[in-house]
Amino acid sequence: MKLRLITTVLFSAFLLTACGLLPNSAKISSTELNNAITNGATTMKILDVRQSEDFDGGHIQGSISLPYDNEHFDQMYQRLDWPTNTVIVVVDSYEFRALDASKKLQSSGFTEVKTLEGGFEGWKTQNYQIVK
């Protein structure tokens, strides 16, 4: 069952990319993000849109929790006091909510929005650092 879900998620992401709905330039790999964190990319923001209990169970170092539940997210993301050219990496479990959140951020003027390829689950499979 879990394998079927993962296969479906990966296939859906492939289709979105192939159809041009998710351009490769709007993604960042776990390796690229880990390198940026390791090299001290202090101006980059990591926005974790998973539910609070998932975030509390483990997240990427330096990430900010802003759960994507339309009403709350819509109110909060508009209050972000960041320059519009800030690099924002949006993280979800597998990418689905991250795509919607990224679109909202872009429509509000942010120009450097990326989604974490494979989401938090992809990050975990690479055995990169997780903080609680």
N, C-alpha and C positions, 0 to 999 in steps of 0.2 A: 504494500500500500504506500509506504513512504517512498519507495523507489519510483512508483508510478507518479506521485506528486512531484518529485524532483524532475523526472523526465518531462512532465507536462510544463512545468515552470521553465525549464531550459528551452524546450521547443517553442514556447510562447515568446520568450525573449528573442530567440533566433528569428521568428516571424516578424516581430516588431522591428528588429534591426534590418532585416531583408526588405521590408516594405518602406523603409525610410522613416518610420515613426519614432525610432530611437537611434539617432545618428551615433556612430562610434565616437565622434568628438565630444559627445555629451556623457561619456562614461570614463571612469577611472578604474583601473584594475586594483586588486588588493595589494599586489606588489608595488605598484606606483604610489598608492596611498601610504603603505608602510614605509617606503623610502622617503616620502615627503615628511612623515612624522619623525622618522629617525634623523633626518637632516635638519629638523627644526623649522619647518614651514609654519611660522607663527601667524601669518596673515590668513591662512586657510581656515575655514570653519567647517566642522563636521556636524551635520544636523541629522540626528537619529530620530526617525519618524515612527519607530516601533512603539507599542504600548508601554506605559511606564513600568509595568512588572517585568517585561522582557528586557528593558533597558537596565533595570535594577539587577537582573540576573547576570548581566555582563554586557559590556559595551567597549567600543574602541576608545583608547586614551584620548582625552581632550574633547570628546563629542558632547554635544548639547542635546538634551532630550526635548523634543517637541512632537508629541504623539499626533499622528495624522488621523484625526476624527473630525471631518469637515468643519464643524462649527468652531471648535476650539482652535484648530490649526489656522483657520481663516482669520480669526481675531488676533492670534499671536504672531504669525509670520509678518503681518503688516507693521508690526511694532519693531521689527529688527532694525537697529540703528547701525547698519553696516554700509560702507560705500557700495554702490551698485556694481563695481568691478571686483568685489571680493570673491575669491574662489570658494564656492560652497559645495561640499560633497554631501549628498543626501543618501542616507543609509536606511534600508528597510530589511526585513528578514530575507527576502528574495528579490526585490526590486519593484514590485507592483505599486505599492503606495508611494514609493520614492519617485516613480514616473509622474504620478499626479501632483505630488508636492513640488517636483522640479518645474512642472509646467506653470504652477501658480507663482512660484518664485520668479520665473522668467517673465511672466506676464506683468509682474509688479516692477520690472525694470532691472532685476539682477541679470548680468550678462555672462557670468562664469559659473554656471550651475552644472554639476556633474552628478551622476548616480554611481554608486559603488557597484561595479560589475559583479554579479553573483550575490549581492547583498551581504548581510552579516553572516549568513550561513557560508557563503564563499570565503569570507574572511576567516571564519573558524576552521574551515578545511585546510587553510594554508598554515594553521597553527601560529598565527600572529598574536601578539599580546592582547589580552582581554582584561579589562579592569572591572571591579565590582564596587 
